[in-house]
Amino acid sequence: SVKRVGDLTYRICREVLDGIAVVPEGKVCSTILQVYNDSAIVLEPAGALPLAALDAYREEICGKTVVCILSGSNNDIARMQEIKERS
């Protein structure tokens, strides 16, 4: 993950998005492990963010149809122990 959001990217996002969710690194790591254990899919951290962010919107989305795009495999299965330690 990046240490700091790019100024241009952040400015554009503020103009066009309704909201931004901040997800702790541990939650992202837990989500990566959950998806791997449940579905044998290896997600990269950025690809796990949409699913990891759902907890913040639990009440708002209850009873609604929600679509999350989980993308990327820019992750190595050999890193799962490291990811587990960070979750």
PDB file of N, CA, C and O in Angstrom:
ATOM      1  N   SER A   1       0.831  -1.185   0.000  1.00  0.00           N
ATOM      2  CA  SER A   1       0.000   0.000   0.000  1.00  0.00           C
ATOM      3  C   SER A   1       0.873   1.245   0.000  1.00  0.00           C
ATOM      4  O   SER A   1       2.044   1.204   0.377  1.00  0.00           O
ATOM      5  N   VAL A   2       0.297   2.317  -0.417  1.00  0.00           N
ATOM      6  CA  VAL A   2       1.049   3.571  -0.462  1.00  0.00           C
ATOM      7  C   VAL A   2       1.010   4.247   0.901  1.00  0.00           C
ATOM      8  O   VAL A   2       0.055   4.080   1.659  1.00  0.00           O
ATOM      9  N   LYS A   3       2.038   5.000   1.204  1.00  0.00           N
ATOM     10  CA  LYS A   3       2.115   5.708   2.488  1.00  0.00           C
ATOM     11  C   LYS A   3       1.258   6.968   2.485  1.00  0.00           C
ATOM     12  O   LYS A   3       0.762   7.391   3.529  1.00  0.00           O
ATOM     13  N   ARG A   4       1.087   7.568   1.306  1.00  0.00           N
ATOM     14  CA  ARG A   4       0.361   8.836   1.209  1.00  0.00           C
ATOM     15  C   ARG A   4      -0.386   8.877  -0.116  1.00  0.00           C
ATOM     16  O   ARG A   4       0.156   8.509  -1.159  1.00  0.00           O
ATOM     17  N   VAL A   5      -1.618   9.321  -0.065  1.00  0.00           N
ATOM     18  CA  VAL A   5      -2.428   9.446  -1.280  1.00  0.00           C
ATOM     19  C   VAL A   5      -1.865  10.575  -2.129  1.00  0.00           C
ATOM     20  O   VAL A   5      -1.478  11.620  -1.607  1.00  0.00           O
ATOM     21  N   GLY A   6      -1.822  10.360  -3.443  1.00  0.00           N
ATOM     22  CA  GLY A   6      -1.344  11.401  -4.343  1.00  0.00           C
ATOM     23  C   GLY A   6      -2.265  12.612  -4.324  1.00  0.00           C
ATOM     24  O   GLY A   6      -3.487  12.463  -4.286  1.00  0.00           O
ATOM     25  N   ASP A   7      -1.688  13.806  -4.349  1.00  0.00           N
ATOM     26  CA  ASP A   7      -2.482  15.041  -4.281  1.00  0.00           C
ATOM     27  C   ASP A   7      -3.493  15.139  -5.415  1.00  0.00           C
ATOM     28  O   ASP A   7      -4.657  15.458  -5.173  1.00  0.00           O
ATOM     29  N   LEU A   8      -3.075  14.873  -6.635  1.00  0.00           N
ATOM     30  CA  LEU A   8      -3.974  14.974  -7.789  1.00  0.00           C
ATOM     31  C   LEU A   8      -5.089  13.931  -7.694  1.00  0.00           C
ATOM     32  O   LEU A   8      -6.261  14.244  -7.902  1.00  0.00           O
ATOM     33  N   THR A   9      -4.717  12.708  -7.384  1.00  0.00           N
ATOM     34  CA  THR A   9      -5.705  11.631  -7.268  1.00  0.00           C
ATOM     35  C   THR A   9      -6.732  11.953  -6.189  1.00  0.00           C
ATOM     36  O   THR A   9      -7.933  11.781  -6.400  1.00  0.00           O
ATOM     37  N   TYR A  10      -6.270  12.415  -5.050  1.00  0.00           N
ATOM     38  CA  TYR A  10      -7.177  12.733  -3.948  1.00  0.00           C
ATOM     39  C   TYR A  10      -8.115  13.877  -4.333  1.00  0.00           C
ATOM     40  O   TYR A  10      -9.306  13.822  -4.029  1.00  0.00           O
ATOM     41  N   ARG A  11      -7.603  14.897  -4.989  1.00  0.00           N
ATOM     42  CA  ARG A  11      -8.431  16.033  -5.394  1.00  0.00           C
ATOM     43  C   ARG A  11      -9.528  15.580  -6.356  1.00  0.00           C
ATOM     44  O   ARG A  11     -10.685  15.980  -6.217  1.00  0.00           O
ATOM     45  N   ILE A  12      -9.166  14.753  -7.322  1.00  0.00           N
ATOM     46  CA  ILE A  12     -10.158  14.253  -8.283  1.00  0.00           C
ATOM     47  C   ILE A  12     -11.210  13.408  -7.565  1.00  0.00           C
ATOM     48  O   ILE A  12     -12.405  13.555  -7.823  1.00  0.00           O
ATOM     49  N   CYS A  13     -10.778  12.540  -6.681  1.00  0.00           N
ATOM     50  CA  CYS A  13     -11.717  11.691  -5.947  1.00  0.00           C
ATOM     51  C   CYS A  13     -12.683  12.524  -5.109  1.00  0.00           C
ATOM     52  O   CYS A  13     -13.872  12.211  -5.049  1.00  0.00           O
ATOM     53  N   ARG A  14     -12.197  13.565  -4.470  1.00  0.00           N
ATOM     54  CA  ARG A  14     -13.078  14.428  -3.667  1.00  0.00           C
ATOM     55  C   ARG A  14     -14.153  15.075  -4.523  1.00  0.00           C
ATOM     56  O   ARG A  14     -15.264  15.319  -4.053  1.00  0.00           O
ATOM     57  N   GLU A  15     -13.827  15.349  -5.769  1.00  0.00           N
ATOM     58  CA  GLU A  15     -14.783  16.003  -6.665  1.00  0.00           C
ATOM     59  C   GLU A  15     -15.851  15.047  -7.195  1.00  0.00           C
ATOM     60  O   GLU A  15     -16.982  15.467  -7.438  1.00  0.00           O
ATOM     61  N   VAL A  16     -15.515  13.783  -7.377  1.00  0.00           N
ATOM     62  CA  VAL A  16     -16.441  12.878  -8.061  1.00  0.00           C
ATOM     63  C   VAL A  16     -17.036  11.770  -7.182  1.00  0.00           C
ATOM     64  O   VAL A  16     -18.002  11.126  -7.593  1.00  0.00           O
ATOM     65  N   LEU A  17     -16.499  11.538  -6.011  1.00  0.00           N
ATOM     66  CA  LEU A  17     -17.000  10.463  -5.154  1.00  0.00           C
ATOM     67  C   LEU A  17     -17.916  11.004  -4.068  1.00  0.00           C
ATOM     68  O   LEU A  17     -17.770  12.142  -3.621  1.00  0.00           O
ATOM     69  N   ASP A  18     -18.860  10.172  -3.651  1.00  0.00           N
ATOM     70  CA  ASP A  18     -19.756  10.540  -2.557  1.00  0.00           C
ATOM     71  C   ASP A  18     -19.089  10.359  -1.198  1.00  0.00           C
ATOM     72  O   ASP A  18     -19.466  11.017  -0.229  1.00  0.00           O
ATOM     73  N   GLY A  19     -18.110   9.479  -1.125  1.00  0.00           N
ATOM     74  CA  GLY A  19     -17.437   9.231   0.146  1.00  0.00           C
ATOM     75  C   GLY A  19     -16.196   8.389  -0.054  1.00  0.00           C
ATOM     76  O   GLY A  19     -16.003   7.769  -1.100  1.00  0.00           O
ATOM     77  N   ILE A  20     -15.368   8.377   0.958  1.00  0.00           N
ATOM     78  CA  ILE A  20     -14.143   7.580   0.948  1.00  0.00           C
ATOM     79  C   ILE A  20     -14.102   6.806   2.257  1.00  0.00           C
ATOM     80  O   ILE A  20     -14.331   7.377   3.323  1.00  0.00           O
ATOM     81  N   ALA A  21     -13.815   5.525   2.187  1.00  0.00           N
ATOM     82  CA  ALA A  21     -13.695   4.698   3.385  1.00  0.00           C
ATOM     83  C   ALA A  21     -12.220   4.440   3.665  1.00  0.00           C
ATOM     84  O   ALA A  21     -11.456   4.096   2.763  1.00  0.00           O
ATOM     85  N   VAL A  22     -11.835   4.607   4.907  1.00  0.00           N
ATOM     86  CA  VAL A  22     -10.477   4.291   5.335  1.00  0.00           C
ATOM     87  C   VAL A  22     -10.544   2.938   6.031  1.00  0.00           C
ATOM     88  O   VAL A  22     -11.323   2.745   6.964  1.00  0.00           O
ATOM     89  N   VAL A  23      -9.719   2.005   5.567  1.00  0.00           N
ATOM     90  CA  VAL A  23      -9.746   0.645   6.094  1.00  0.00           C
ATOM     91  C   VAL A  23      -8.391   0.339   6.728  1.00  0.00           C
ATOM     92  O   VAL A  23      -7.360   0.490   6.073  1.00  0.00           O
ATOM     93  N   PRO A  24      -8.374  -0.089   7.987  1.00  0.00           N
ATOM     94  CA  PRO A  24      -7.105  -0.431   8.632  1.00  0.00           C
ATOM     95  C   PRO A  24      -6.407  -1.593   7.916  1.00  0.00           C
ATOM     96  O   PRO A  24      -7.059  -2.485   7.372  1.00  0.00           O
ATOM     97  N   GLU A  25      -5.092  -1.566   7.925  1.00  0.00           N
ATOM     98  CA  GLU A  25      -4.307  -2.606   7.257  1.00  0.00           C
ATOM     99  C   GLU A  25      -4.673  -3.997   7.760  1.00  0.00           C
ATOM    100  O   GLU A  25      -4.767  -4.938   6.971  1.00  0.00           O
ATOM    101  N   GLY A  26      -4.881  -4.134   9.065  1.00  0.00           N
ATOM    102  CA  GLY A  26      -5.228  -5.435   9.630  1.00  0.00           C
ATOM    103  C   GLY A  26      -6.527  -5.988   9.069  1.00  0.00           C
ATOM    104  O   GLY A  26      -6.647  -7.194   8.852  1.00  0.00           O
ATOM    105  N   LYS A  27      -7.505  -5.112   8.832  1.00  0.00           N
ATOM    106  CA  LYS A  27      -8.785  -5.538   8.255  1.00  0.00           C
ATOM    107  C   LYS A  27      -8.590  -6.018   6.823  1.00  0.00           C
ATOM    108  O   LYS A  27      -9.200  -7.004   6.408  1.00  0.00           O
ATOM    109  N   VAL A  28      -7.744  -5.325   6.069  1.00  0.00           N
ATOM    110  CA  VAL A  28      -7.455  -5.744   4.691  1.00  0.00           C
ATOM    111  C   VAL A  28      -6.795  -7.121   4.705  1.00  0.00           C
ATOM    112  O   VAL A  28      -7.159  -7.997   3.920  1.00  0.00           O
ATOM    113  N   CYS A  29      -5.826  -7.309   5.598  1.00  0.00           N
ATOM    114  CA  CYS A  29      -5.145  -8.603   5.688  1.00  0.00           C
ATOM    115  C   CYS A  29      -6.115  -9.711   6.092  1.00  0.00           C
ATOM    116  O   CYS A  29      -6.064 -10.810   5.539  1.00  0.00           O
ATOM    117  N   SER A  30      -6.995  -9.432   7.048  1.00  0.00           N
ATOM    118  CA  SER A  30      -7.996 -10.428   7.462  1.00  0.00           C
ATOM    119  C   SER A  30      -8.921 -10.792   6.312  1.00  0.00           C
ATOM    120  O   SER A  30      -9.302 -11.952   6.159  1.00  0.00           O
ATOM    121  N   THR A  31      -9.279  -9.808   5.511  1.00  0.00           N
ATOM    122  CA  THR A  31     -10.148 -10.054   4.353  1.00  0.00           C
ATOM    123  C   THR A  31      -9.442 -10.912   3.320  1.00  0.00           C
ATOM    124  O   THR A  31     -10.049 -11.820   2.751  1.00  0.00           O
ATOM    125  N   ILE A  32      -8.168 -10.640   3.067  1.00  0.00           N
ATOM    126  CA  ILE A  32      -7.389 -11.462   2.131  1.00  0.00           C
ATOM    127  C   ILE A  32      -7.402 -12.916   2.591  1.00  0.00           C
ATOM    128  O   ILE A  32      -7.630 -13.823   1.790  1.00  0.00           O
ATOM    129  N   LEU A  33      -7.159 -13.138   3.879  1.00  0.00           N
ATOM    130  CA  LEU A  33      -7.141 -14.503   4.417  1.00  0.00           C
ATOM    131  C   LEU A  33      -8.517 -15.155   4.344  1.00  0.00           C
ATOM    132  O   LEU A  33      -8.629 -16.331   3.996  1.00  0.00           O
ATOM    133  N   GLN A  34      -9.562 -14.401   4.669  1.00  0.00           N
ATOM    134  CA  GLN A  34     -10.920 -14.944   4.634  1.00  0.00           C
ATOM    135  C   GLN A  34     -11.292 -15.401   3.229  1.00  0.00           C
ATOM    136  O   GLN A  34     -11.818 -16.500   3.053  1.00  0.00           O
ATOM    137  N   VAL A  35     -11.023 -14.567   2.230  1.00  0.00           N
ATOM    138  CA  VAL A  35     -11.359 -14.923   0.846  1.00  0.00           C
ATOM    139  C   VAL A  35     -10.529 -16.120   0.398  1.00  0.00           C
ATOM    140  O   VAL A  35     -11.036 -17.002  -0.296  1.00  0.00           O
ATOM    141  N   TYR A  36      -9.263 -16.157   0.789  1.00  0.00           N
ATOM    142  CA  TYR A  36      -8.417 -17.291   0.417  1.00  0.00           C
ATOM    143  C   TYR A  36      -8.937 -18.575   1.072  1.00  0.00           C
ATOM    144  O   TYR A  36      -9.051 -19.606   0.409  1.00  0.00           O
ATOM    145  N   ASN A  37      -9.248 -18.518   2.353  1.00  0.00           N
ATOM    146  CA  ASN A  37      -9.726 -19.714   3.060  1.00  0.00           C
ATOM    147  C   ASN A  37     -11.102 -20.167   2.582  1.00  0.00           C
ATOM    148  O   ASN A  37     -11.368 -21.367   2.508  1.00  0.00           O
ATOM    149  N   ASP A  38     -11.975 -19.218   2.259  1.00  0.00           N
ATOM    150  CA  ASP A  38     -13.333 -19.559   1.828  1.00  0.00           C
ATOM    151  C   ASP A  38     -13.415 -19.974   0.364  1.00  0.00           C
ATOM    152  O   ASP A  38     -14.204 -20.848   0.007  1.00  0.00           O
ATOM    153  N   SER A  39     -12.597 -19.345  -0.486  1.00  0.00           N
ATOM    154  CA  SER A  39     -12.771 -19.521  -1.934  1.00  0.00           C
ATOM    155  C   SER A  39     -11.501 -19.869  -2.697  1.00  0.00           C
ATOM    156  O   SER A  39     -11.545 -20.032  -3.916  1.00  0.00           O
ATOM    157  N   ALA A  40     -10.369 -19.988  -2.006  1.00  0.00           N
ATOM    158  CA  ALA A  40      -9.077 -20.276  -2.643  1.00  0.00           C
ATOM    159  C   ALA A  40      -8.712 -19.235  -3.700  1.00  0.00           C
ATOM    160  O   ALA A  40      -8.100 -19.557  -4.718  1.00  0.00           O
ATOM    161  N   ILE A  41      -9.097 -17.979  -3.443  1.00  0.00           N
ATOM    162  CA  ILE A  41      -8.764 -16.873  -4.338  1.00  0.00           C
ATOM    163  C   ILE A  41      -7.722 -16.014  -3.640  1.00  0.00           C
ATOM    164  O   ILE A  41      -7.916 -15.604  -2.495  1.00  0.00           O
ATOM    165  N   VAL A  42      -6.618 -15.742  -4.326  1.00  0.00           N
ATOM    166  CA  VAL A  42      -5.558 -14.898  -3.777  1.00  0.00           C
ATOM    167  C   VAL A  42      -5.789 -13.470  -4.251  1.00  0.00           C
ATOM    168  O   VAL A  42      -5.692 -13.179  -5.443  1.00  0.00           O
ATOM    169  N   LEU A  43      -6.095 -12.587  -3.311  1.00  0.00           N
ATOM    170  CA  LEU A  43      -6.320 -11.178  -3.637  1.00  0.00           C
ATOM    171  C   LEU A  43      -5.099 -10.356  -3.255  1.00  0.00           C
ATOM    172  O   LEU A  43      -4.392 -10.673  -2.299  1.00  0.00           O
ATOM    173  N   GLU A  44      -4.868  -9.309  -4.010  1.00  0.00           N
ATOM    174  CA  GLU A  44      -3.869  -8.332  -3.595  1.00  0.00           C
ATOM    175  C   GLU A  44      -4.558  -7.368  -2.628  1.00  0.00           C
ATOM    176  O   GLU A  44      -5.786  -7.292  -2.618  1.00  0.00           O
ATOM    177  N   PRO A  45      -3.801  -6.637  -1.823  1.00  0.00           N
ATOM    178  CA  PRO A  45      -4.430  -5.735  -0.853  1.00  0.00           C
ATOM    179  C   PRO A  45      -5.430  -4.754  -1.469  1.00  0.00           C
ATOM    180  O   PRO A  45      -6.526  -4.585  -0.933  1.00  0.00           O
ATOM    181  N   ALA A  46      -5.081  -4.114  -2.565  1.00  0.00           N
ATOM    182  CA  ALA A  46      -6.012  -3.163  -3.190  1.00  0.00           C
ATOM    183  C   ALA A  46      -7.269  -3.868  -3.685  1.00  0.00           C
ATOM    184  O   ALA A  46      -8.350  -3.278  -3.686  1.00  0.00           O
ATOM    185  N   GLY A  47      -7.140  -5.115  -4.103  1.00  0.00           N
ATOM    186  CA  GLY A  47      -8.288  -5.875  -4.579  1.00  0.00           C
ATOM    187  C   GLY A  47      -9.220  -6.307  -3.462  1.00  0.00           C
ATOM    188  O   GLY A  47     -10.395  -6.583  -3.704  1.00  0.00           O
ATOM    189  N   ALA A  48      -8.704  -6.370  -2.233  1.00  0.00           N
ATOM    190  CA  ALA A  48      -9.514  -6.766  -1.081  1.00  0.00           C
ATOM    191  C   ALA A  48     -10.217  -5.579  -0.422  1.00  0.00           C
ATOM    192  O   ALA A  48     -11.120  -5.772   0.392  1.00  0.00           O
ATOM    193  N   LEU A  49      -9.816  -4.365  -0.762  1.00  0.00           N
ATOM    194  CA  LEU A  49     -10.365  -3.172  -0.108  1.00  0.00           C
ATOM    195  C   LEU A  49     -11.887  -3.049  -0.169  1.00  0.00           C
ATOM    196  O   LEU A  49     -12.499  -2.752   0.857  1.00  0.00           O
ATOM    197  N   PRO A  50     -12.529  -3.264  -1.323  1.00  0.00           N
ATOM    198  CA  PRO A  50     -13.994  -3.092  -1.352  1.00  0.00           C
ATOM    199  C   PRO A  50     -14.714  -3.994  -0.353  1.00  0.00           C
ATOM    200  O   PRO A  50     -15.637  -3.555   0.334  1.00  0.00           O
ATOM    201  N   LEU A  51     -14.298  -5.236  -0.274  1.00  0.00           N
ATOM    202  CA  LEU A  51     -14.930  -6.166   0.659  1.00  0.00           C
ATOM    203  C   LEU A  51     -14.595  -5.797   2.103  1.00  0.00           C
ATOM    204  O   LEU A  51     -15.455  -5.868   2.980  1.00  0.00           O
ATOM    205  N   ALA A  52     -13.358  -5.406   2.346  1.00  0.00           N
ATOM    206  CA  ALA A  52     -12.940  -5.022   3.697  1.00  0.00           C
ATOM    207  C   ALA A  52     -13.695  -3.790   4.191  1.00  0.00           C
ATOM    208  O   ALA A  52     -13.927  -3.647   5.392  1.00  0.00           O
ATOM    209  N   ALA A  53     -14.073  -2.918   3.293  1.00  0.00           N
ATOM    210  CA  ALA A  53     -14.761  -1.678   3.670  1.00  0.00           C
ATOM    211  C   ALA A  53     -16.243  -1.880   3.982  1.00  0.00           C
ATOM    212  O   ALA A  53     -16.871  -0.989   4.553  1.00  0.00           O
ATOM    213  N   LEU A  54     -16.808  -3.017   3.625  1.00  0.00           N
ATOM    214  CA  LEU A  54     -18.251  -3.223   3.812  1.00  0.00           C
ATOM    215  C   LEU A  54     -18.712  -3.088   5.259  1.00  0.00           C
ATOM    216  O   LEU A  54     -19.828  -2.629   5.503  1.00  0.00           O
ATOM    217  N   ASP A  55     -17.886  -3.474   6.216  1.00  0.00           N
ATOM    218  CA  ASP A  55     -18.288  -3.380   7.625  1.00  0.00           C
ATOM    219  C   ASP A  55     -18.683  -1.959   8.011  1.00  0.00           C
ATOM    220  O   ASP A  55     -19.587  -1.762   8.823  1.00  0.00           O
ATOM    221  N   ALA A  56     -18.014  -0.980   7.435  1.00  0.00           N
ATOM    222  CA  ALA A  56     -18.306   0.419   7.758  1.00  0.00           C
ATOM    223  C   ALA A  56     -19.689   0.837   7.260  1.00  0.00           C
ATOM    224  O   ALA A  56     -20.250   1.828   7.728  1.00  0.00           O
ATOM    225  N   TYR A  57     -20.229   0.084   6.319  1.00  0.00           N
ATOM    226  CA  TYR A  57     -21.523   0.428   5.716  1.00  0.00           C
ATOM    227  C   TYR A  57     -22.604  -0.596   6.033  1.00  0.00           C
ATOM    228  O   TYR A  57     -23.638  -0.628   5.365  1.00  0.00           O
ATOM    229  N   ARG A  58     -22.384  -1.422   7.028  1.00  0.00           N
ATOM    230  CA  ARG A  58     -23.279  -2.544   7.357  1.00  0.00           C
ATOM    231  C   ARG A  58     -24.744  -2.109   7.472  1.00  0.00           C
ATOM    232  O   ARG A  58     -25.611  -2.702   6.830  1.00  0.00           O
ATOM    233  N   GLU A  59     -25.025  -1.104   8.264  1.00  0.00           N
ATOM    234  CA  GLU A  59     -26.417  -0.666   8.455  1.00  0.00           C
ATOM    235  C   GLU A  59     -26.982  -0.024   7.194  1.00  0.00           C
ATOM    236  O   GLU A  59     -28.148  -0.229   6.857  1.00  0.00           O
ATOM    237  N   GLU A  60     -26.169   0.740   6.508  1.00  0.00           N
ATOM    238  CA  GLU A  60     -26.608   1.452   5.303  1.00  0.00           C
ATOM    239  C   GLU A  60     -26.981   0.501   4.166  1.00  0.00           C
ATOM    240  O   GLU A  60     -27.876   0.797   3.374  1.00  0.00           O
ATOM    241  N   ILE A  61     -26.293  -0.644   4.084  1.00  0.00           N
ATOM    242  CA  ILE A  61     -26.512  -1.558   2.957  1.00  0.00           C
ATOM    243  C   ILE A  61     -27.385  -2.758   3.309  1.00  0.00           C
ATOM    244  O   ILE A  61     -27.691  -3.579   2.444  1.00  0.00           O
ATOM    245  N   CYS A  62     -27.783  -2.861   4.563  1.00  0.00           N
ATOM    246  CA  CYS A  62     -28.591  -3.996   4.999  1.00  0.00           C
ATOM    247  C   CYS A  62     -29.839  -4.127   4.120  1.00  0.00           C
ATOM    248  O   CYS A  62     -30.596  -3.169   3.960  1.00  0.00           O
ATOM    249  N   GLY A  63     -30.046  -5.310   3.558  1.00  0.00           N
ATOM    250  CA  GLY A  63     -31.209  -5.579   2.726  1.00  0.00           C
ATOM    251  C   GLY A  63     -31.084  -5.120   1.287  1.00  0.00           C
ATOM    252  O   GLY A  63     -32.012  -5.295   0.498  1.00  0.00           O
ATOM    253  N   LYS A  64     -29.951  -4.537   0.936  1.00  0.00           N
ATOM    254  CA  LYS A  64     -29.747  -4.047  -0.429  1.00  0.00           C
ATOM    255  C   LYS A  64     -28.821  -4.987  -1.192  1.00  0.00           C
ATOM    256  O   LYS A  64     -28.056  -5.746  -0.596  1.00  0.00           O
ATOM    257  N   THR A  65     -28.900  -4.924  -2.494  1.00  0.00           N
ATOM    258  CA  THR A  65     -27.972  -5.669  -3.334  1.00  0.00           C
ATOM    259  C   THR A  65     -26.698  -4.847  -3.466  1.00  0.00           C
ATOM    260  O   THR A  65     -26.740  -3.681  -3.859  1.00  0.00           O
ATOM    261  N   VAL A  66     -25.577  -5.454  -3.138  1.00  0.00           N
ATOM    262  CA  VAL A  66     -24.283  -4.770  -3.174  1.00  0.00           C
ATOM    263  C   VAL A  66     -23.341  -5.569  -4.062  1.00  0.00           C
ATOM    264  O   VAL A  66     -23.285  -6.796  -3.971  1.00  0.00           O
ATOM    265  N   VAL A  67     -22.614  -4.886  -4.906  1.00  0.00           N
ATOM    266  CA  VAL A  67     -21.628  -5.526  -5.771  1.00  0.00           C
ATOM    267  C   VAL A  67     -20.254  -4.980  -5.416  1.00  0.00           C
ATOM    268  O   VAL A  67     -20.050  -3.767  -5.385  1.00  0.00           O
ATOM    269  N   CYS A  68     -19.322  -5.869  -5.151  1.00  0.00           N
ATOM    270  CA  CYS A  68     -17.929  -5.482  -4.903  1.00  0.00           C
ATOM    271  C   CYS A  68     -17.062  -6.159  -5.953  1.00  0.00           C
ATOM    272  O   CYS A  68     -17.209  -7.351  -6.223  1.00  0.00           O
ATOM    273  N   ILE A  69     -16.172  -5.398  -6.532  1.00  0.00           N
ATOM    274  CA  ILE A  69     -15.231  -5.962  -7.496  1.00  0.00           C
ATOM    275  C   ILE A  69     -13.934  -6.253  -6.761  1.00  0.00           C
ATOM    276  O   ILE A  69     -13.247  -5.342  -6.298  1.00  0.00           O
ATOM    277  N   LEU A  70     -13.609  -7.535  -6.662  1.00  0.00           N
ATOM    278  CA  LEU A  70     -12.375  -7.976  -6.021  1.00  0.00           C
ATOM    279  C   LEU A  70     -11.404  -8.322  -7.132  1.00  0.00           C
ATOM    280  O   LEU A  70     -11.628  -9.259  -7.898  1.00  0.00           O
ATOM    281  N   SER A  71     -10.336  -7.568  -7.214  1.00  0.00           N
ATOM    282  CA  SER A  71      -9.484  -7.699  -8.389  1.00  0.00           C
ATOM    283  C   SER A  71      -8.040  -7.986  -8.023  1.00  0.00           C
ATOM    284  O   SER A  71      -7.595  -7.802  -6.891  1.00  0.00           O
ATOM    285  N   GLY A  72      -7.344  -8.441  -9.034  1.00  0.00           N
ATOM    286  CA  GLY A  72      -5.899  -8.562  -8.953  1.00  0.00           C
ATOM    287  C   GLY A  72      -5.414  -9.805  -8.257  1.00  0.00           C
ATOM    288  O   GLY A  72      -6.057 -10.345  -7.358  1.00  0.00           O
ATOM    289  N   SER A  73      -4.288 -10.228  -8.691  1.00  0.00           N
ATOM    290  CA  SER A  73      -3.586 -11.330  -8.046  1.00  0.00           C
ATOM    291  C   SER A  73      -2.135 -10.936  -7.847  1.00  0.00           C
ATOM    292  O   SER A  73      -1.238 -11.778  -7.897  1.00  0.00           O
ATOM    293  N   ASN A  74      -1.913  -9.650  -7.622  1.00  0.00           N
ATOM    294  CA  ASN A  74      -0.558  -9.153  -7.420  1.00  0.00           C
ATOM    295  C   ASN A  74      -0.138  -9.439  -5.984  1.00  0.00           C
ATOM    296  O   ASN A  74       0.207  -8.538  -5.219  1.00  0.00           O
ATOM    297  N   ASN A  75      -0.178 -10.707  -5.651  1.00  0.00           N
ATOM    298  CA  ASN A  75       0.165 -11.158  -4.317  1.00  0.00           C
ATOM    299  C   ASN A  75       0.712 -12.571  -4.458  1.00  0.00           C
ATOM    300  O   ASN A  75       0.312 -13.311  -5.357  1.00  0.00           O
ATOM    301  N   ASP A  76       1.597 -12.931  -3.596  1.00  0.00           N
ATOM    302  CA  ASP A  76       2.228 -14.244  -3.650  1.00  0.00           C
ATOM    303  C   ASP A  76       1.697 -15.080  -2.491  1.00  0.00           C
ATOM    304  O   ASP A  76       1.678 -14.627  -1.346  1.00  0.00           O
ATOM    305  N   ILE A  77       1.271 -16.287  -2.792  1.00  0.00           N
ATOM    306  CA  ILE A  77       0.731 -17.158  -1.744  1.00  0.00           C
ATOM    307  C   ILE A  77       1.767 -17.410  -0.648  1.00  0.00           C
ATOM    308  O   ILE A  77       1.405 -17.715   0.488  1.00  0.00           O
ATOM    309  N   ALA A  78       3.038 -17.284  -0.980  1.00  0.00           N
ATOM    310  CA  ALA A  78       4.091 -17.459   0.017  1.00  0.00           C
ATOM    311  C   ALA A  78       4.052 -16.356   1.077  1.00  0.00           C
ATOM    312  O   ALA A  78       4.645 -16.509   2.145  1.00  0.00           O
ATOM    313  N   ARG A  79       3.367 -15.255   0.799  1.00  0.00           N
ATOM    314  CA  ARG A  79       3.263 -14.142   1.758  1.00  0.00           C
ATOM    315  C   ARG A  79       2.113 -14.328   2.746  1.00  0.00           C
ATOM    316  O   ARG A  79       1.906 -13.469   3.602  1.00  0.00           O
ATOM    317  N   MET A  80       1.364 -15.417   2.652  1.00  0.00           N
ATOM    318  CA  MET A  80       0.191 -15.595   3.502  1.00  0.00           C
ATOM    319  C   MET A  80       0.548 -15.584   4.994  1.00  0.00           C
ATOM    320  O   MET A  80      -0.231 -15.080   5.803  1.00  0.00           O
ATOM    321  N   GLN A  81       1.699 -16.124   5.367  1.00  0.00           N
ATOM    322  CA  GLN A  81       2.093 -16.091   6.782  1.00  0.00           C
ATOM    323  C   GLN A  81       2.297 -14.652   7.244  1.00  0.00           C
ATOM    324  O   GLN A  81       1.862 -14.280   8.334  1.00  0.00           O
ATOM    325  N   GLU A  82       2.955 -13.844   6.421  1.00  0.00           N
ATOM    326  CA  GLU A  82       3.147 -12.425   6.746  1.00  0.00           C
ATOM    327  C   GLU A  82       1.800 -11.707   6.849  1.00  0.00           C
ATOM    328  O   GLU A  82       1.581 -10.909   7.761  1.00  0.00           O
ATOM    329  N   ILE A  83       0.909 -11.995   5.915  1.00  0.00           N
ATOM    330  CA  ILE A  83      -0.420 -11.375   5.925  1.00  0.00           C
ATOM    331  C   ILE A  83      -1.180 -11.793   7.182  1.00  0.00           C
ATOM    332  O   ILE A  83      -1.863 -10.977   7.800  1.00  0.00           O
ATOM    333  N   LYS A  84      -1.058 -13.063   7.554  1.00  0.00           N
ATOM    334  CA  LYS A  84      -1.721 -13.565   8.764  1.00  0.00           C
ATOM    335  C   LYS A  84      -1.215 -12.825   9.999  1.00  0.00           C
ATOM    336  O   LYS A  84      -2.002 -12.475  10.879  1.00  0.00           O
ATOM    337  N   GLU A  85       0.082 -12.587  10.070  1.00  0.00           N
ATOM    338  CA  GLU A  85       0.661 -11.880  11.209  1.00  0.00           C
ATOM    339  C   GLU A  85       0.191 -10.431  11.277  1.00  0.00           C
ATOM    340  O   GLU A  85       0.099  -9.862  12.365  1.00  0.00           O
ATOM    341  N   ARG A  86      -0.106  -9.830  10.131  1.00  0.00           N
ATOM    342  CA  ARG A  86      -0.520  -8.427  10.090  1.00  0.00           C
ATOM    343  C   ARG A  86      -2.027  -8.256  10.253  1.00  0.00           C
ATOM    344  O   ARG A  86      -2.517  -7.136  10.400  1.00  0.00           O
ATOM    345  N   SER A  87      -2.763  -9.378  10.226  1.00  0.00           N
ATOM    346  CA  SER A  87      -4.229  -9.273  10.315  1.00  0.00           C
ATOM    347  C   SER A  87      -4.704  -9.100  11.740  1.00  0.00           C
ATOM    348  O   SER A  87      -5.907  -8.998  11.982  1.00  0.00           O
TER     349      SER A  87
END
